[in-house]
Amino acid sequence: MKRGGSSGPQYLEHPSKASRYQARTFIVHPEARVEDCTVWAPLDKAPDGVERWEGLVGIRLALDKVRVCAVPVFADDLNLGDEVKVVGSAQGALVVTRVSDDAGNYTFRVYFEDGERDDTLWREILRELEPMECWFDVYSPSLLVTGRGGARVDGGAGGRFERGHPRRPGRAVSPPHVSPR
C-alpha cells in the first residue's frame, strides 16, 4: 500500500500481517495480532530521488524501543522480531534509528515476474515452506517476503536466492529494491 505524492515522500505499508501457512489455513503471528504501533524505517532513496519509508507494525517495549512484528518487504538489515530504537518525528510518527537487539531471523524476498497474471505462484511457495514454519507477508501477487529464524539458511543471511518454477522456466529472485506499483 502506497501513500504520498509523486514529488513528496512515499510511505509503504503492509496490506496484511505476518502469517504462517499451516494445515491449509493461515495463522497470524501471535505478536502481530496484538501489535500496538507502527514504526517507520527509512529506505534508500530511489533513483528518482524520492524519499521512501516502510511502515512496520510493532509492540512498544519502552518509550524508545519497539519489537518489529512484521516481515519487512523493503527495509534492509531489519527482520521479524528485531528490537529497534525509535524517536518520535515532528509529526508524532515513530522512526527507526537502529536495530538494538537482533532476533537472529532472516528475510527473503521472492519476486514473481508472472505474479500479476498468475495469483497461485506465491501460494505454491507457501505450501512448500510449510514444514519449515516460515512467517511471511504477501505484499502483492508478485512480491512475497518470508522470514525464518534459528538455523543457518543456505546462501547466507537474507538476500537473494533463485528457484525455478515447476510449470514454467523462470526465477524467483530477491531484488534489493523493488518499486511497488
Order of alpha helices (4+ residues) and beta strands (2+ residues): beta-beta-beta-beta-alpha-beta-beta-beta-beta-beta-beta-alpha-beta-beta-beta
